[in-house]
Amino acid sequence: MKQGELWYANLNPTIGSEQSGMRPLLIVSGNLLNTYLNVVICCPLTTKIKNYKGNLILQPNFDNNLNETSEVLTFHVRSVSKERLVKKIGNISKLEMEQVKKCLDEILRY
């Protein structure tokens, strides 16, 4: 499990406005953490595009293997157990990962 990978994950059970169900996640945690801990830090994806400021919009392609246009919900960043990760879907590009990092930085800064 590496930074920039997309995985299907089972996020149930959830509470309140947390993203739920079986859905794609983007792993945003660094590879050192991903190697040694039993959790990964990730952002869920949704196909209900809202174009929130800074969120990455992914178009389906050969690398990400998504079926539909999806928005990375950066403001829903969370750590999840690796046991929730069901199947690797694909990867995003380094440029796309930089955009996600920039959005995370803005969220944490302001």
LINSULDA-V465119 format. One record per pair of residues at least 24 apart in sequence whose C-alpha atoms are under 6 Angstrom apart, sorted by the first residue. I is the first residue (numbers start at 1). GAP is how many residues later the second one is. Records with the same first field share a line. If there is no record, write none. Layout:
BEGIN
I=GAP ; GAP
END
This chain:
BEGIN
2=29
3=24 ; 25 ; 26 ; 27 ; 28
4=87 ; 88
5=85 ; 86
6=83 ; 84 ; 85
7=80 ; 81 ; 82
8=78 ; 79
9=75 ; 76 ; 77
10=74
38=43 ; 44
39=41 ; 42 ; 43
40=39 ; 40
41=37 ; 38
42=35 ; 36
43=30 ; 31 ; 33 ; 34
44=29
45=26 ; 27 ; 28
46=24 ; 25
54=49
63=27 ; 28
64=26 ; 27 ; 28
65=24 ; 25
END
